[in-house]
Amino acid sequence: MRPRLVDWSLLILVLVEAFTGLLSFLHGRPENGWLFVLHGVLGLSIVLLLVWKLQRVWVRLVDRRRWDGATWAAVTALAAVLLVLTSGLLWTTMQWPLGYPNGLNLHVVFGLTLAVLVVLHMLLRYKPLQRRDFAGRRTLLSGLAVVATGGILWTGQQEMARAAGLPGGRRRFSGSRAVGLQPGLTFPATMWMLDNPAPYAGDSWQLDVTGSVAQVLRLSWPELAAGPRRTVTAVLDCTSGWYTQQNWQGIPVAWLLEQARPLSTAVAVSFVSATGYRWSVPLAEAQTLLLATHVGDVALDHGHGAPLRLVAPGRRGFQWVKWVREVRVLTAPDWGQWGVIFTSGVPRG
């Protein structure tokens, strides 16, 4: 592959990897597993491009007299890509390191850093593609070789982990490892960003149902406790790299919406936390969800979202809103939720 095309291919692959990596955090259903496979295959495709790149620039890298300002960006980007590949392989093979930050957390940080560094390097050494850089059968064959290399490495890594009985061989399609599979509060109580409020007393809790509804509701805890109950078996797949399958018991969202009677203009439902955190889902999906009070017949504790936590099967853990104080029926998509999830929990005033 011609030098300019190698450079541009690296840039494109790194940016696609950053996009698919972040997009994967929104998908928790097995039918979306192709996205995680694509992320892995394209990530490992970088290996062949990196070999070609190093063959061309290695002499300049080892000779400090030939360094310039762009060389520093190149060396830093090289270190970052090695960290990205190493952290990804260690996590998907060994599920290592655990704790916080774990291997998946580090992989995300290294990946976003790499994207910035590669863009910077391309700006410093900008060379536009020319027709001869990608014309001809050789270019097509080179491109196929890049993708094939990624596919072979990805498949080999998966099969090796399974055959050797390594922890990564038992991970979920999302890359998450199984924890707390015993019924009840046996899984981690993770906090999102700055959300870490003081415990709330369930008996004084009130839930509001507002927005595009015929009847605004304010339900006390005794009223909520007297309502219908439902049990849902669902997988909580946290973006910090673990998952658990549990039986969740609580209040059907459909019961709340039936009393509030959404207007014809309603399109979505937002679940708002006591911290200001919120997330929304389409109205039809909201009708199937649950506000949990118990898990495995054990009452939720504060760290796990008591007294009310959204259970949203097929969605990732950060969308399972904790400490729900309001169910807000919307007439338009809530784009502002993307900003609020990064500012919730910040002290006001």
C-alpha positions in Angstrom: 0.0 0.0 0.0 1.4 3.4 -0.9 2.6 5.6 1.9 0.0 8.3 1.8 -2.8 5.7 1.6 -1.3 3.9 4.7 -1.4 7.2 6.6 -5.0 8.0 5.6 -6.1 4.4 6.2 -4.7 4.6 9.7 -6.6 7.9 10.3 -9.9 6.5 9.0 -9.6 3.2 10.9 -8.7 5.0 14.2 -11.7 7.4 13.9 -14.0 4.5 12.9 -12.8 2.6 15.9 -13.5 5.5 18.2 -17.0 5.9 16.8 -17.9 2.2 16.9 -16.4 1.9 20.4 -18.5 4.7 21.8 -21.6 3.4 19.8 -21.2 0.0 21.4 -22.0 1.5 24.8 -25.6 2.0 23.6 -26.2 -1.6 22.6 -26.9 -4.4 25.0 -28.8 -6.9 22.8 -27.1 -10.0 21.3 -28.5 -9.1 17.9 -26.2 -6.1 18.0 -23.2 -8.3 18.6 -22.0 -7.6 15.0 -21.0 -4.1 16.1 -18.6 -5.5 18.7 -17.2 -7.9 16.1 -16.7 -5.1 13.7 -14.9 -3.0 16.3 -12.6 -5.9 17.1 -11.8 -6.9 13.5 -11.1 -3.3 12.4 -9.0 -2.6 15.5 -6.8 -5.6 14.8 -6.6 -4.6 11.1 -4.5 -1.7 12.3 -1.7 -4.1 13.0 -0.8 -4.7 9.3 -1.0 -0.9 8.5 1.2 -0.3 11.5 3.8 -2.8 10.2 3.8 -1.0 6.8 4.1 2.4 8.5 7.0 1.4 10.7 8.9 -0.1 7.8 8.9 3.3 6.1 9.6 5.5 9.1 11.7 3.4 11.4 15.0 4.8 10.2 13.8 8.3 11.0 12.5 7.3 14.4 15.7 5.8 15.6 17.8 8.7 14.4 17.1 11.6 16.8 18.9 14.0 14.5 16.1 13.6 12.0 13.3 14.4 14.5 11.1 17.5 14.1 7.9 18.7 15.8 5.7 16.1 14.0 7.9 13.3 15.0 6.9 13.8 18.7 3.3 13.4 17.7 4.1 10.3 15.7 6.1 8.7 18.6 3.3 9.5 21.1 0.7 8.1 18.7 2.7 4.9 18.2 2.8 4.5 22.0 -0.9 5.1 22.2 -1.7 2.5 19.5 0.4 -0.1 21.2 -1.4 0.7 24.5 -4.8 0.4 22.8 -4.0 -2.9 21.2 -2.4 -4.3 24.3 -5.2 -3.2 26.7 -7.9 -4.5 24.3 -6.2 -7.9 23.9 -5.6 -8.3 27.7 -9.2 -7.4 28.5 -10.8 -9.7 25.8 -8.4 -12.5 26.6 -7.6 -12.3 30.3 -10.2 -9.8 31.6 -7.3 -8.0 33.2 -6.8 -5.8 35.0 -9.9 -5.8 37.3 -10.8 -3.2 39.8 -11.0 0.5 38.8 -9.8 1.5 36.4 -10.1 -1.9 34.8 -8.8 -3.0 31.4 -11.9 -1.8 29.5 -11.7 1.6 31.1 -8.0 1.9 30.2 -8.8 0.8 26.6 -11.3 3.5 26.2 -9.0 6.2 27.5 -6.1 5.0 25.4 -8.4 4.8 22.3 -9.7 8.4 22.6 -6.2 9.6 23.2 -5.0 7.8 20.1 -7.7 9.4 18.0 -6.6 12.9 19.1 -2.9 12.1 18.5 -3.5 10.6 15.0 -5.5 13.7 13.9 -2.7 15.9 15.2 -0.1 13.9 13.4 -2.0 14.1 10.2 -2.4 17.9 10.5 1.3 18.3 11.1 2.3 16.1 8.1 -0.8 16.8 5.9 -0.4 15.2 2.5 -3.6 15.0 0.3 -4.3 11.8 -1.4 -3.6 11.6 -5.1 -5.3 9.4 -7.7 -2.2 7.2 -8.1 -2.3 6.5 -4.3 -5.4 4.3 -4.5 -5.7 3.4 -8.2 -5.1 -0.1 -9.4 -5.7 -3.7 -8.4 -2.8 -3.6 -5.9 -4.6 -1.1 -3.8 -7.7 -3.3 -3.7 -5.7 -6.4 -2.7 -3.8 -4.4 0.0 -7.1 -3.3 1.5 -8.5 -6.8 1.5 -5.3 -8.0 3.2 -5.7 -5.4 5.9 -9.2 -6.5 6.7 -8.4 -10.2 6.4 -5.5 -9.7 8.8 -7.9 -8.2 11.4 -10.4 -11.0 10.9 -7.8 -13.7 11.3 -6.3 -12.1 14.4 -9.7 -11.6 15.9 -10.9 -15.1 15.2 -7.6 -16.6 16.5 -7.7 -14.6 19.7 -11.3 -15.7 20.4 -10.7 -19.4 19.8 -7.4 -19.3 21.8 -9.2 -17.8 24.8 -12.0 -20.4 24.7 -9.6 -23.4 24.1 -7.3 -22.3 26.9 -10.2 -21.7 29.3 -9.2 -18.1 29.8 -11.5 -15.6 31.5 -12.0 -13.8 28.2 -13.4 -16.9 26.6 -16.4 -16.7 28.9 -17.2 -13.0 28.4 -20.5 -11.7 27.0 -20.6 -10.5 23.4 -20.2 -7.0 24.7 -16.9 -7.9 26.3 -18.3 -7.8 29.8 -17.4 -10.4 32.4 -20.0 -12.2 34.6 -20.2 -11.1 38.2 -22.7 -11.5 41.0 -24.8 -14.2 39.3 -26.2 -15.3 42.6 -29.7 -13.8 43.2 -29.9 -10.5 45.1 -27.4 -7.7 45.6 -24.4 -9.7 44.7 -23.2 -7.4 41.9 -21.2 -4.1 42.2 -22.8 -0.8 43.2 -21.2 1.5 40.6 -21.7 5.2 40.6 -21.9 7.2 37.4 -19.5 10.2 37.1 -20.3 12.5 40.0 -23.5 10.9 41.1 -23.2 9.9 44.7 -26.1 11.3 46.6 -26.9 10.9 50.3 -29.3 7.9 51.0 -33.0 8.5 50.6 -35.8 7.3 52.9 -38.2 5.2 50.9 -41.2 6.0 53.0 -40.9 9.7 52.2 -40.2 9.2 48.5 -42.6 10.6 45.9 -42.7 9.9 42.2 -44.0 12.4 39.7 -45.4 11.6 36.3 -45.4 14.8 34.2 -45.1 16.1 30.7 -47.5 15.4 27.8 -50.1 13.6 29.9 -53.8 14.2 30.6 -53.3 13.7 34.3 -50.2 14.8 36.1 -49.5 12.4 39.0 -47.7 12.7 42.3 -47.6 9.3 44.0 -46.5 8.8 47.6 -44.5 5.7 48.6 -47.6 4.0 50.2 -49.5 4.6 46.9 -46.6 3.1 44.9 -46.3 0.1 47.2 -50.1 -0.5 46.9 -49.8 -0.7 43.1 -49.3 -3.8 40.9 -46.1 -5.7 40.9 -44.2 -7.4 38.2 -41.1 -9.5 37.9 -38.7 -9.2 34.9 -35.6 -11.3 34.3 -33.0 -9.1 32.6 -29.3 -8.7 32.1 -27.7 -5.5 33.6 -24.6 -5.0 31.4 -22.5 -2.2 32.8 -20.2 -0.2 30.5 -17.5 -0.6 33.1 -17.0 -4.2 32.0 -19.3 -6.5 33.9 -22.8 -8.0 33.7 -25.3 -9.8 35.9 -28.6 -11.5 35.1 -31.2 -11.1 37.9 -34.9 -11.3 38.6 -36.1 -7.7 39.2 -39.3 -6.9 40.9 -41.1 -3.6 41.0 -43.7 -1.2 39.5 -44.6 -1.6 35.8 -44.1 1.7 34.0 -47.2 0.8 31.9 -49.3 1.1 35.1 -48.1 4.6 35.7 -48.7 5.7 32.1 -52.1 4.2 32.1 -53.1 6.4 35.0 -51.4 9.5 33.5 -52.8 8.9 30.0 -50.1 10.2 27.6 -51.5 12.6 25.0 -51.4 11.9 21.2 -48.3 14.1 20.9 -46.2 11.9 23.2 -43.3 10.1 21.6 -40.9 9.3 24.4 -40.5 8.9 28.1 -37.7 10.3 30.2 -36.7 8.8 33.6 -35.2 11.5 35.8 -33.0 10.8 38.8 -32.9 12.7 42.1 -29.4 13.8 41.0 -30.7 15.4 37.8 -29.4 12.5 35.6 -32.0 11.4 33.0 -32.4 9.1 30.1 -35.3 8.6 27.7 -36.7 5.8 25.6 -39.5 5.6 22.9 -43.0 5.6 24.4 -43.7 2.0 23.2 -40.5 0.7 24.8 -41.3 2.6 28.0 -44.6 0.6 28.3 -42.5 -2.6 28.8 -40.1 -1.3 31.4 -40.0 -1.6 35.2 -39.2 0.6 38.1 -37.5 -1.9 40.4 -37.7 -1.9 44.2 -36.3 -5.4 44.7 -33.8 -7.7 43.0 -33.9 -11.5 43.7 -36.5 -10.8 46.5 -34.1 -8.5 48.2 -34.9 -4.8 48.6 -32.6 -2.5 46.6 -30.1 -0.6 48.7 -29.0 2.9 48.1 -25.9 2.1 46.0 -28.0 0.0 43.7 -30.6 2.8 43.2 -33.1 2.5 46.0 -35.9 3.2 46.3 -36.7 3.1 42.5 -34.3 2.0 39.7 -35.2 1.7 36.1 -34.9 -1.8 34.6 -34.4 -1.4 30.8 -33.7 -4.9 29.2 -31.4 -4.7 26.2 -29.9 -1.3 27.2 -26.5 -0.8 28.9 -26.2 -0.1 32.6 -25.8 3.7 32.4 -29.3 3.9 30.9 -30.8 2.0 34.0 -31.5 5.3 35.8 -31.1 5.1 39.6 -33.1 7.0 42.3 -36.0 7.8 39.8 -38.0 10.8 41.1 -39.9 11.7 37.9 -41.3 9.9 34.8 -41.6 12.7 32.2 -43.6 12.1 29.0 -42.0 13.9 26.0 -43.2 15.3 22.7 -39.8 15.3 21.1 -36.4 13.5 21.5 -34.4 14.7 24.5 -31.0 15.6 23.0 -30.2 17.5 26.2 -29.8 14.2 28.1 -26.4 13.7 26.5 -25.1 16.8 28.3 -26.9 16.2 31.6 -25.4 12.8 32.2 -22.0 14.4 32.4 -23.1 17.2 34.7 -25.5 15.5 37.1 -24.3 15.3 40.6 -22.4 18.6 40.4 -23.2 20.7 43.4 -25.5 23.7 42.6 -25.0 27.2 44.0 
